[in-house]
């Protein structure tokens, strides 16, 4: 299965747009769009940090971590 991105759901929870996040985080709107649509192939740690900082500034109750944005499921069966 690999990686899955949950950013779109978080934006819905917080009631903010992709564009607002992009502007506040100083990240290209296309980068946010690709994350929300699961099209991202490569992601800089600095970008993740910027996104998390903004999400945590906006969120009144929850603290978001990288685990909230990026989900991983292995193809390996036990």
N, C-alpha and C positions, 0 to 999 in steps of 0.2 A: 504494500500500500504506500509506504513512504511518508512524505510530509503532507500535511494539510494545514491551511491557514484559516484562522478563526476571526480575523480582524473585522470582517463585515458584520458578524454577529455582535461584536463588542461595540461597534459604531451604532448599531441599532439599539442596543441596551442603553447607551449614553445619549442617544438622540442627536448625534452630530453627523455631519456629512463627510464624505471622503475629502472634499475640497477644504473644509474647515481644518481637518486633521493635517492635511498637507501644508496649509499655510502656517498653522501654529507650530508644526514640527520642523518647518523649513526643509521639507522633503518634496521631491517632484510629484505632482498629482498622478502621473503615470505609474510611479512606483507604488503609491497607495492603491491605485486601481488594480494593478497586477496582483498585489497581495490579496485584495478582496476577492478577486476572480480566480485565484489559485494558479496564476500564470507565472509566478516568480520562480526563476531558476537559480538566482544568486542574490544574496542579501548581506549587506555590510552590517557588522555589529553596531557601528555608529548610527546607522539608520534605525535599527531596532531600539537602541537606547533613546533616540529622539522621539520615536513613536510612543514608547512606554512612559517617558517623562510627561508628554502631553496628556496621554490617557489618565495618568495618575493625578495630574493637576486638575483635570476636568471631573473626575469621578469623586463624588462626595463620600462614598462609603467603602468602595473596594480598592485594593491595591493590585494592580495588574503586573504580571511577570511574563517573561518570555514563554513560559508554559501555557499561558492563556492565548497567546498569539499563534504559536507554532505547535502543532500537534504531530506526533510521530507514531506510526503503527508499523511494526515489523511484518515482513512477509513470512517470517519463520514461524512454523507451527510447532508447538511443544508436544 
